[in-house]
Each structure stands twice: as structure tokens, then as C-alpha cells.
Amino acid sequence: MTGTTLHLAVALDGAGWHPAAWRAEDARPGELFTAGYWADLVAEAERGLVDFVTLEDALGPQSAAFHRPDDRVDQVRGYLDAVLLAARLAPLTTRVGLVPTTNVTHTEPFHVAIGIATLDHAAEGRAGWRPQISARASDAAHFGRRTTPWPSDDDVRDPELIAARLRPLFAEAADVVEVARRLWDSWEDDAEIRDAATGRFIDRRRLHHIDFEGPHFTVRGPSITPRPPQGQPLVVSLAHASTPYEFAARASDVVLVTPHDRAGVQSVLAQVDDAVTAVGRDERARPLTRFAELLVFLDDEPGAAARRKGRLDALDGAELASDAEIFTGTPGDLADLLLDWRTAGLDGFRLRPGALPHDLTALTRGLVPELQRRGAFRTAYDATTLRGHLGLPRPNSRYAQTG
């Protein structure tokens, strides 16, 4: 663990992580595609002193099925572009980290890299990035350049089986992250001179070709965007099985895992440790921060959160299912669980509010004060960058050592 203080992130998605959340009494479905809606949510997260928020995105409409689209019209469908949205939110916030999701299966790594670097400049060092693969054939059809494996219904019931089927896409995703990291390093920190008297704006010797060659693409570089304020914006990945654990160990700064109890935390973290060993990562030089996922419904009155979730289940016509553990209870109950699970080796948690804004404000105004009373959470931000929030060092440019 990185220290005694618990780390918290919030996963923002539409009207909340319950498919019927848009029909809750305090939901704002008419504003889901407005900047003001998202600005209010992120401001609330920053008020709660969380480390970062994540913004969901995809290449196709949401679906009740992991591997294929559906025809439902009674659930939220559609996204704003997560990177562009984060850039809009950056000047409206001062401390909270902003971590958009981007697809890396059908997106050029050069474009992704400069987009995240630009976001880090706009946010003055608070940007992160969650790379995501796409296995849906319907997503590939948007581009027409390639096909992707189409998992079957049997595949998706077994995380290890589907991870094995998708191994080539994870290998490609690792190359995308490596290209992005090299491009972020391709401008040394002092490459910009900006000396009007001598007419020198840039020191060309401090810009470097990355000359990446892999099985999927070649990228010469350098980037067109100066080195980000953090040097390397934070890379975050969600992992459920051995192949994505290896991807996280190879490519990420933060791994998000989905245990369902304390014993599951220990088991999953052991698998993450095995992946770190398998890829030869030196955690003394590049620590991998470990967060667990929880989908949460919170109310002060015991039993109220479960009843509220039950009403949403009835509206949706099915009991909520999730890859993450679903928690219903009071802020105090959730604080007990988080502190118990943390002792198994976690650094923090990414919490998915079941319904927005209700469960977000319950987190920021109920859970956070409870953790603060227990001395387990910050009472003020003590850093200005996302890496600083997590206690991660700012890396040097790899090219500055050899340039």
C-alpha cells in the first residue's frame, strides 16, 4: 500500500451504474449530454477530495450484453467523447484528477497520445487515461479496416476464456500504451527555449524520434505536443482475469480489480503479483497501485439503499448484475468494508455510484466525512497533480538520459 490514507476514485457513467437510474426521482436525464451536468458531478467529486474521476466511453451504444449490441430503448444509450469532455471540465476544477476512457483497438496511438498530453496541459497535471480494447464486430464495422474476434455467449460467462480469446487485442493495447509513453517522453522538459531575443523557440536536439516498430504499427515521432506536466499522465486499467492482469502489470500505473469479498481481494491481488513477476516489472522503480471496484447504493437510514435499489430493479425488469460487488447500506457500513478490505493489500477503491446524483453526494457528504473521522482519508488535497495525489513520482524522459 502507498500509505495510511485510503485513496478513492469515482466512476461516472450516464445517470449512474444502474440501468434504470435515469428514471429515479432526482435524476437529470434531459441534461445527460450537456457540459453543465458533468461539471456539477465533477465539482461534487472534487468537493469530496477524491483522487480522480473516470469518464466512460465506447465506440458503440451501451448494451446489456458485453459482446454485442442490443435493441433496448428503455435504458440510457449514447456517450459524449470522454477526452473532449474531460478537457471541458479541466478549467472548471483545480485538484481532482480527470481520467477519460478511450478505445485503443481502432484508434491511432499518435492521436490518443497527443489528446491525453493536451488534456494534461489543460488540467495542469491532473490527467489520466484508461485504455480500453474493443472486441465487438459492430465496433469494427464503424471503421472498415479490420475485423475483431466476436466472443460467443459461452465465452462471456468465463472471464479466463474470454481473456484468452482477446489476448491479441491486449497485446496490441500494450503497444499503444508504450507508443504513447514514448511520445510523451519525446520532448524533453527543457526543449522549449522561447527566447525572443535570440529567436530560438525550441531546442531541436531535445526532440526525439521514438522509432517504434511493432506487429501492428510503426510510429516515428516525435510528438507534436510538448511533454505533459506530469511527464507521464497516469494510465489506469480495469482487469478481471489473467490476461488483463498482465496488461496492467506491463502498461499501467493503476489497476482496477473486481473482488467480491475480502478473500477475493487476497486471491486477486496474488494474481496481480504473479502478473507483475511474469512481465518482469520492478515495482520499486514503477509501483503498480491497486484499487478495488464497488458499485454502491448509499443512504443514511439502514435498509433504505436496498429498498431504493429494489425499486430501480423493478423499473428495469431484472435484478442488477455487475462485474463488481454491489453494496447497499449506510456510509458507516461502507467505511467498515473499505477499511477491512484495505488490510488485504489494497491502496484504494474506485466506487461506481448506482444512481446520480444521489449516490455521488452520499459518497462525498456521507462516506468521506466518516472516513475522515476515522483518520483514514485526507481532509484537504496536499498535492496539485494526479500523480501527487497517489504518491507516484514524476518520471524523467527516457530520452533525456541518452540525448
C-alpha positions as CSV (number, residue, x, y, z in Angstrom):
1,M,0.0,0.0,0.0
2,T,1.1,3.5,-0.7
3,G,0.4,4.9,2.8
4,T,-2.1,5.0,5.6
5,T,-4.5,7.3,3.8
6,L,-7.1,5.5,1.7
7,H,-7.4,6.5,-1.9
8,L,-10.8,7.0,-3.6
9,A,-11.9,7.4,-7.1
10,V,-15.4,7.8,-8.5
11,A,-16.6,6.2,-11.8
12,L,-19.1,8.5,-13.5
13,D,-21.3,6.9,-16.2
14,G,-24.5,8.5,-17.5
15,A,-27.3,8.7,-14.9
16,G,-25.5,6.1,-12.7
17,W,-24.5,2.5,-13.0
18,H,-28.0,1.1,-12.6
19,P,-29.6,0.8,-16.0
20,A,-32.8,2.4,-14.6
21,A,-31.1,5.2,-12.7
22,W,-32.2,7.7,-15.3
23,R,-35.8,7.1,-14.1
24,A,-35.0,7.9,-10.4
25,E,-36.8,10.9,-8.9
26,D,-33.7,13.1,-8.6
27,A,-32.2,12.1,-12.0
28,R,-31.5,14.6,-14.7
29,P,-32.0,12.6,-17.9
30,G,-32.6,15.7,-20.0
31,E,-29.1,17.0,-19.2
32,L,-27.0,13.9,-19.7
33,F,-25.4,15.3,-22.9
34,T,-24.7,18.8,-21.5
35,A,-21.4,20.0,-20.1
36,G,-23.2,21.5,-17.1
37,Y,-24.4,18.2,-15.9
38,W,-20.9,16.7,-15.9
39,A,-19.5,19.9,-14.4
40,D,-21.8,19.6,-11.4
41,L,-20.8,15.9,-10.9
42,V,-17.1,16.5,-11.1
43,A,-17.4,19.6,-8.8
44,E,-19.1,17.4,-6.3
45,A,-16.4,14.8,-6.5
46,E,-13.7,17.4,-6.0
47,R,-15.7,18.7,-3.0
48,G,-15.3,15.2,-1.6
49,L,-11.5,15.3,-2.1
50,V,-11.4,12.2,-4.2
51,D,-8.2,11.4,-6.1
52,F,-9.8,11.2,-9.5
53,V,-12.9,10.6,-11.5
54,T,-13.2,8.3,-14.5
55,L,-15.4,9.0,-17.6
56,E,-16.8,6.1,-19.6
57,D,-16.7,5.9,-23.4
58,A,-17.1,3.4,-26.1
59,L,-17.3,3.0,-29.9
60,G,-21.0,1.9,-29.8
61,P,-24.1,2.4,-27.7
62,Q,-24.3,0.8,-24.3
63,S,-25.7,-2.7,-24.3
64,A,-27.0,-5.2,-21.7
65,A,-24.6,-7.7,-23.4
66,F,-20.8,-7.4,-23.1
67,H,-20.1,-8.7,-26.6
68,R,-22.9,-7.4,-28.9
69,P,-25.4,-4.6,-29.2
70,D,-29.0,-4.9,-28.1
71,D,-32.2,-3.3,-29.2
72,R,-33.4,-1.9,-25.8
73,V,-34.8,1.6,-25.8
74,D,-35.6,1.8,-22.0
75,Q,-32.0,2.4,-20.9
76,V,-29.6,5.2,-21.5
77,R,-27.8,5.0,-24.8
78,G,-25.0,7.3,-26.1
79,Y,-21.9,9.0,-24.8
80,L,-20.1,12.3,-25.1
81,D,-16.4,11.9,-26.2
82,A,-14.6,11.3,-22.9
83,V,-11.4,13.1,-23.7
84,L,-13.2,16.2,-25.1
85,L,-15.5,16.2,-22.1
86,A,-12.5,16.0,-19.7
87,A,-10.9,18.9,-21.5
88,R,-14.0,20.9,-21.0
89,L,-14.1,20.1,-17.3
90,A,-10.4,20.7,-16.7
91,P,-10.6,24.6,-16.3
92,L,-13.7,24.2,-14.1
93,T,-11.7,22.2,-11.5
94,T,-8.4,22.7,-9.6
95,R,-7.4,19.4,-7.9
96,V,-9.4,16.3,-8.8
97,G,-7.8,14.0,-11.4
98,L,-9.6,13.5,-14.8
99,V,-9.3,10.0,-16.3
100,P,-11.2,9.5,-19.6
101,T,-11.6,6.2,-21.3
102,T,-10.5,5.8,-24.9
103,N,-10.6,2.9,-27.3
104,V,-7.2,1.6,-28.4
105,T,-8.3,-1.1,-30.8
106,H,-9.5,1.2,-33.6
107,T,-7.8,4.5,-32.7
108,E,-4.3,5.6,-33.9
109,P,-1.9,5.7,-30.9
110,F,-0.4,9.0,-32.1
111,H,-3.8,10.7,-31.9
112,V,-4.6,9.2,-28.5
113,A,-1.2,10.2,-27.1
114,I,-1.4,13.9,-28.1
115,G,-5.0,14.0,-26.9
116,I,-4.1,12.9,-23.4
117,A,-1.0,15.1,-23.4
118,T,-3.1,18.0,-24.3
119,L,-5.6,17.2,-21.5
120,D,-2.7,17.1,-19.0
121,H,-1.7,20.6,-20.1
122,A,-5.3,21.8,-19.9
123,A,-5.7,20.3,-16.4
124,E,-2.2,21.4,-15.2
125,G,-1.1,17.9,-14.4
126,R,-4.3,16.2,-13.4
127,A,-4.9,13.9,-16.5
128,G,-5.0,10.2,-16.6
129,W,-6.1,7.7,-19.3
130,R,-8.0,4.4,-19.2
131,P,-7.2,2.5,-22.4
132,Q,-9.9,0.1,-23.4
133,I,-10.0,-2.7,-26.1
134,S,-13.0,-3.4,-28.3
135,A,-14.0,-6.9,-29.2
136,R,-17.3,-6.1,-30.8
137,A,-17.6,-6.8,-34.5
138,S,-20.2,-3.9,-34.7
139,D,-17.5,-1.5,-33.5
140,A,-15.0,-2.7,-36.1
141,A,-17.7,-2.1,-38.7
142,H,-17.6,1.7,-38.0
143,F,-14.1,1.8,-39.4
144,G,-13.9,-1.0,-42.1
145,R,-10.2,-1.5,-41.7
146,R,-10.2,-4.8,-39.8
147,T,-12.3,-7.4,-38.0
148,T,-12.1,-8.4,-34.4
149,P,-12.9,-11.6,-32.6
150,W,-16.5,-11.9,-31.7
151,P,-16.9,-13.7,-28.4
152,S,-19.8,-16.1,-28.0
153,D,-22.4,-16.2,-25.2
154,D,-20.4,-19.1,-23.7
155,D,-17.2,-17.1,-23.8
156,V,-18.5,-14.2,-21.8
157,R,-19.6,-16.4,-19.0
158,D,-16.0,-17.4,-18.3
159,P,-13.6,-14.4,-17.7
160,E,-10.5,-16.5,-18.3
161,L,-11.8,-17.9,-21.5
162,I,-12.7,-14.6,-22.9
163,A,-9.4,-13.1,-21.8
164,A,-7.6,-15.8,-23.7
165,R,-9.7,-15.1,-26.8
166,L,-8.8,-11.4,-26.5
167,R,-5.1,-11.8,-25.8
168,P,-4.1,-10.4,-29.2
169,L,-6.1,-7.3,-28.6
170,F,-4.5,-6.8,-25.1
171,A,-1.0,-7.3,-26.7
172,E,-1.9,-4.6,-29.3
173,A,-3.2,-2.3,-26.4
174,A,0.1,-2.7,-24.6
175,D,1.9,-1.5,-27.7
176,V,-0.4,1.5,-27.9
177,V,0.4,2.5,-24.3
178,E,4.1,2.0,-25.0
179,V,3.9,4.3,-28.0
180,A,2.0,6.9,-26.0
181,R,4.6,6.8,-23.2
182,R,7.5,7.2,-25.7
183,L,5.7,10.1,-27.4
184,W,5.1,11.8,-24.0
185,D,8.9,11.5,-23.5
186,S,9.9,12.6,-27.0
187,W,10.0,16.2,-25.9
188,E,12.5,16.8,-23.1
189,D,11.3,19.0,-20.3
190,D,13.5,21.9,-21.3
191,A,13.0,21.5,-25.1
192,E,11.2,24.9,-25.3
193,I,13.5,27.8,-25.1
194,R,11.1,30.7,-26.0
195,D,13.9,33.3,-26.2
196,A,12.6,36.1,-28.3
197,A,15.9,38.0,-28.1
198,T,17.8,35.2,-29.9
199,G,14.9,34.0,-32.0
200,R,15.1,30.5,-30.6
201,F,11.8,29.0,-29.6
202,I,12.8,25.4,-29.4
203,D,16.0,23.3,-29.0
204,R,15.6,20.7,-31.7
205,R,18.3,18.5,-30.1
206,R,15.8,17.9,-27.3
207,L,13.1,16.5,-29.5
208,H,13.5,12.8,-30.3
209,H,12.2,10.3,-32.8
210,I,10.7,7.3,-30.9
211,D,11.1,4.9,-33.9
212,F,8.6,2.3,-32.6
213,E,8.2,-0.8,-34.7
214,G,5.7,-3.5,-33.8
215,P,3.5,-6.1,-35.4
216,H,0.5,-3.7,-35.6
217,F,2.0,-0.3,-36.5
218,T,5.2,1.8,-36.7
219,V,5.4,5.3,-35.2
220,R,8.4,7.5,-35.8
221,G,7.6,10.6,-33.7
222,P,8.3,12.9,-32.1
223,S,5.0,14.1,-30.7
224,I,3.6,17.5,-31.7
225,T,2.7,18.3,-28.1
226,P,5.3,19.3,-25.5
227,R,5.9,16.9,-22.7
228,P,2.9,16.8,-20.3
229,P,3.2,18.5,-16.9
230,Q,3.2,15.1,-15.2
231,G,5.8,13.7,-17.6
232,Q,3.7,10.6,-17.9
233,P,-0.1,11.0,-17.4
234,L,-1.5,8.3,-15.2
235,V,-2.5,5.1,-17.0
236,V,-5.4,3.2,-15.4
237,S,-6.8,-0.2,-16.5
238,L,-9.7,-2.4,-15.4
239,A,-8.8,-6.1,-15.1
240,H,-10.8,-9.2,-14.4
241,A,-8.6,-12.1,-15.4
242,S,-5.0,-13.2,-16.0
243,T,-4.5,-11.6,-19.5
244,P,-5.7,-8.1,-18.4
245,Y,-3.7,-8.5,-15.1
246,E,-0.6,-9.0,-17.3
247,F,-1.6,-6.0,-19.4
248,A,-1.9,-3.9,-16.3
249,A,1.4,-5.1,-15.0
250,R,3.1,-4.3,-18.2
251,A,1.4,-1.0,-19.2
252,S,-0.5,0.7,-16.3
253,D,0.1,2.8,-13.2
254,V,-3.2,1.8,-11.5
255,V,-5.0,-1.5,-11.8
256,L,-8.7,-1.7,-11.0
257,V,-9.8,-5.2,-9.9
258,T,-13.2,-6.7,-9.1
259,P,-13.2,-8.9,-6.0
260,H,-16.5,-9.8,-4.3
261,D,-15.3,-10.3,-0.7
262,R,-12.1,-10.0,1.4
263,A,-10.9,-13.5,0.5
264,G,-11.4,-12.5,-3.1
265,V,-9.2,-9.4,-2.6
266,Q,-6.4,-11.6,-1.4
267,S,-6.8,-14.0,-4.3
268,V,-7.0,-11.3,-7.0
269,L,-4.0,-9.4,-5.6
270,A,-2.0,-12.6,-5.6
271,Q,-2.8,-13.0,-9.3
272,V,-1.8,-9.4,-9.9
273,D,1.5,-10.1,-8.1
274,D,2.1,-13.1,-10.3
275,A,1.5,-11.0,-13.4
276,V,4.0,-8.4,-12.1
277,T,6.6,-11.1,-11.7
278,A,5.7,-12.7,-15.1
279,V,6.3,-9.4,-17.0
280,G,9.4,-8.5,-15.0
281,R,8.2,-5.2,-13.7
282,D,10.3,-3.6,-11.0
283,E,7.8,-2.1,-8.6
284,R,10.5,-0.2,-6.7
285,A,11.0,1.8,-9.9
286,R,7.5,1.7,-11.2
287,P,4.9,1.0,-8.5
288,L,1.6,-0.5,-9.5
289,T,-1.2,1.0,-7.4
290,R,-4.1,-1.4,-6.7
291,F,-7.8,-0.3,-6.5
292,A,-10.8,-2.5,-6.0
293,E,-14.2,-1.7,-7.6
294,L,-17.5,-1.5,-5.8
295,L,-20.9,-0.5,-7.2
296,V,-22.6,1.4,-4.4
297,F,-26.1,2.5,-3.2
298,L,-25.9,4.6,0.0
299,D,-28.5,6.0,2.4
300,D,-28.2,7.1,6.0
301,E,-31.2,5.0,7.1
302,P,-30.5,1.3,7.4
303,G,-32.3,-0.6,4.7
304,A,-33.1,2.4,2.6
305,A,-30.4,1.9,0.0
306,A,-31.5,-1.8,-0.6
307,R,-35.1,-0.6,-1.0
308,R,-34.1,2.1,-3.4
309,K,-32.1,-0.4,-5.5
310,G,-35.1,-2.8,-5.4
311,R,-37.3,-0.1,-6.9
312,L,-34.8,0.5,-9.7
313,D,-34.6,-3.3,-10.3
314,A,-38.4,-3.4,-10.7
315,L,-38.3,-0.5,-13.2
316,D,-35.6,-2.3,-15.2
317,G,-37.4,-5.6,-15.1
318,A,-34.4,-7.5,-13.7
319,E,-32.1,-7.6,-10.7
320,L,-29.0,-5.6,-11.2
321,A,-25.9,-7.7,-12.2
322,S,-22.4,-6.4,-12.3
323,D,-18.8,-7.5,-12.7
324,A,-18.1,-5.6,-9.4
325,E,-19.5,-6.3,-6.0
326,I,-22.8,-4.5,-5.4
327,F,-23.0,-2.8,-2.0
328,T,-26.2,-1.4,-0.4
329,G,-26.0,0.2,3.1
330,T,-25.1,3.2,5.1
331,P,-21.9,5.3,4.8
332,G,-20.7,3.8,8.0
333,D,-21.2,0.3,6.7
334,L,-19.3,1.0,3.6
335,A,-16.4,2.6,5.6
336,D,-16.2,-0.7,7.6
337,L,-16.0,-2.7,4.4
338,L,-13.4,-0.5,2.7
339,L,-11.1,-0.4,5.8
340,D,-11.4,-4.2,6.2
341,W,-10.6,-4.9,2.5
342,R,-7.7,-2.5,2.6
343,T,-5.9,-4.6,5.1
344,A,-5.7,-7.3,2.4
345,G,-3.3,-5.2,0.4
346,L,-5.4,-2.6,-1.5
347,D,-4.3,1.0,-2.0
348,G,-7.8,2.3,-2.6
349,F,-11.2,1.9,-4.3
350,R,-13.0,3.1,-7.4
351,L,-16.6,3.5,-6.4
352,R,-19.4,3.3,-9.0
353,P,-22.5,5.4,-7.9
354,G,-25.6,3.3,-8.6
355,A,-27.7,6.4,-9.3
356,L,-26.6,10.0,-9.9
357,P,-26.5,12.4,-8.2
358,H,-27.9,10.6,-5.1
359,D,-25.1,8.1,-4.6
360,L,-22.3,10.5,-5.5
361,T,-23.4,13.0,-2.9
362,A,-23.8,10.2,-0.4
363,L,-20.2,9.3,-1.0
364,T,-18.8,12.8,-0.8
365,R,-21.0,14.0,2.1
366,G,-21.5,10.7,4.0
367,L,-18.7,8.3,3.3
368,V,-15.9,10.8,3.1
369,P,-16.7,12.5,6.5
370,E,-17.0,9.1,8.1
371,L,-13.5,8.0,6.8
372,Q,-12.1,11.4,7.9
373,R,-13.5,10.8,11.4
374,R,-11.6,7.5,11.4
375,G,-8.4,9.2,10.3
376,A,-8.4,7.2,7.1
377,F,-8.9,9.9,4.4
378,R,-7.5,13.3,3.7
379,T,-9.1,16.5,5.0
380,A,-7.6,18.6,2.2
381,Y,-5.7,18.0,-1.1
382,D,-1.9,18.1,-0.4
383,A,-0.8,17.8,-4.0
384,T,-1.6,19.6,-7.2
385,T,-1.2,16.7,-9.7
386,L,-2.8,13.3,-10.1
387,R,0.5,11.5,-9.6
388,G,1.0,13.6,-6.5
389,H,-2.4,12.5,-5.1
390,L,-1.3,8.9,-5.3
391,G,2.2,9.5,-4.1
392,L,3.7,8.4,-7.5
393,P,6.9,10.1,-8.7
394,R,7.2,12.2,-11.9
395,P,9.4,10.1,-14.2
396,N,12.2,11.6,-16.2
397,S,12.1,11.4,-20.0
398,R,13.8,8.3,-21.2
399,Y,15.4,10.3,-24.0
400,A,16.9,12.9,-21.8
401,Q,19.3,10.3,-20.4
402,T,20.7,9.5,-23.8
403,G,20.1,12.7,-25.8
